[in-house]
Amino acid sequence: MSSAAFAEPTNQGQWTLPSRGRVGMISLIAAESAIFTIFVVAYIFYIGKSLSGPAPKDVLTVPIFATVCLLSSSLSIHLAVRALRDARVGIFGLLWFLTMALGAIFLIGTGLEWRRLIFHEGLTVRTNLFGTTYYSLVGLHAFHVTVGLLVIALVMAFTLLGKVTPKYAERLEVFSLYWHFVDAVWIVVFTVVYLVGR
């Protein structure tokens, strides 16, 4: 029998524990997914049950441009993290700023929509069941976008100060999971509110 049969196993393919940051972020996303599920189910349950107007079809317009901006930001943040891993800090900064700008455009679009609904259409959170569930669901998402933008803006500030280096790529990749989650949730919210709910 050859000695090769008793050779020590190599480390190739050996499984290693994921980072604590990644596990923490995945746990946060799982918890937030449960919260969003409750709000989405509530919205669907109350569709068409308002006793008074306005109805979704009367006042909602499909936010196509804002949606394209937000979904595009998933690509830009992915490319930004990849650029940082490759030590292309300048490219990272540009793509990170683009992500921030796209997210801000989406948030401004949401604010403008709310302004129109409140002041021109008379739809508030107290108007009817539709108003209550609409502002609750879209507002919950807008809150998560705002939190993400604050983090992105903070990282942008550190980038401009020259403090962001490739060693932070892993942490920013973990954060990018949150941003991808926010974008994925918007696909669900968009479908339920602006397509199914109308």
N, C-alpha and C positions, 0 to 999 in steps of 0.2 A: 504494500500500500504506500503510495507516494505521500511525501510530507505536505504536498499541496492540499490534500484532503483536510488537513488540520490547520490550514492557514487562518489567520485572524480575519474576521469579516472587515471589509472596508467601510468607510463612512459614506460611500456613495449612496444616495437615496435615503440617507438617515433623516428621520422626521425631527424637526426642532419646534419648540414652542413658539407661537407667534408673540410679537412684542406686546407688552402690557397696554401700550397706547392703542394698538390696533384692536385688541380685545375690548378695551374700554369703549372705543368708538363704535364697534359693532354692537355692544350691549346697549349703548345709548340709542343707536339707530333702531334696534329691536323694540325698545321701550317707546320711542317716538312713533314708530310704525303702528303700535297698538293704539296710541292716542289718536292718530290720524284716522285709523280704521273706524273708531267710534264716531268721529265727526262725519266721516263720509257716509257711514250707515245711517246716521241721523238725518243727514241731508237727503239721502235717497228715500228714506221712510216718509219724510214730510213733503216730498214733491207733490204738488197739486192739492195739498190739504189746507192751504190758506183760505180763510173765509172771506178775505177782502184782497183787493189788488194793491199794488201791481203784481203781475205774474212775471216769471223769468223771461218769457218770450217778448214781453212788452218793454223791458228795460235793458236787458243784457246785450252787449255787443261782444263778438268773439275777439279776444285780444291776441290776434295772430302775431303782430310784430313783437310784442312783449314776450310772447311765448318763444319765438325764434331766438330772441336775445338770451333768454334764460337758458334754453337748451344748448345754445352755442357756447355758453360759458363753461359747460362741462368739458367740452373739447379743449378750450383754451387753458383751463386749470390743469388738465391732464398733460398737455404739451408743456406747460410751465414747469411742472414738477419734473418732467423728463429732461428739460433743458437744465434745471438745477443739478440733477444727478450727473449730467455730462459736463458740469462746471461752466456752463454758458450762462453766467449770472445776468449779463445784460439782456439776453433773450428772455430769460426767466422774468426779469422786471417788466419787460414790455407785455408779455403774455399775462402776467399777474395783474397788471394794470387793466388790460383788456377784460379780464374776468371781472374785475371790480366795476368797470364801466358798464358791462353788459348786465350785471346784477343790479346796478343802480338804475339803469334804464327800465328794467322790469319793475322795480319797486316804485319808480316815479309813475309808470303806467298804471299800476294798481292804485296809487294815490289819486291820479286824475280820474280814474274810473269811479272811485268812491265819491269824489267831489261831484261828479256829474249825477251819480245815483242819488246822493243826499240832497243836493241843492236844486237839481233840475227835474229829477224824477220823483222826489219825495220818499225815497226808500231808505229807511233807517232800520236799526236793529229792533225797534219797537213797532214797526209798521205792520208786519204780519209774520207768519212762520217762515216764509221764504226769506224775508229780511234777516230774521234771527239766525237761521242756519247758514245763509250765504255769508254774512259778515263773520260768523264764528269760524267757518271752514276756511274761507279765503284769508281772513285775518290771522288765523293760526299759521297758515303757510307764510304769509307776509312777515310775521314775527320771526320765523325761522330764517327767512332770507335776510332779514335785518341783522340777526345775530351773526350769520355767516359773513355778511358784508363788513361788520365791525372787525371781525378777525382778519379778513382780507386786507382791510385798510391798515390795521396795525402792522401786519407783515409788510405791506407796501412801504410804510413809514420806515421800518427797520431796513428794508432793501435800499431805500434812498440814502440812508445813513451808512450804508456799506456793511451792515451787520449780518446780512444773510449770506451764508456760504453753503457749499454742497453738503456739509455735514448735517444740515437741517432738512435735507430732502425727505428723509423717512418721516419726520414729524409732519411736514407739509403734505406728504402723500396720505397720511392718516387723516388729516383735516379734510383733504379733498374727498374722502369717502362721505363725509357729512354733506359737502356741497353736491356731490352726485345724488345723494339721498334726497336733498331738497328739490333737485331737478326732477328726479323720478316721481316724487310725490306730486309735483305740479302736473305731470302727465295724467295722473289719476284725477286730481282736482279739476283740471281742464276738461277732461272727458265727462266727468259727472256733472259739473256745473254748466258748462257751455255747450255740450253736445247732447248728453242724455237728458239733462234737466230742462231743456228748452222744448 
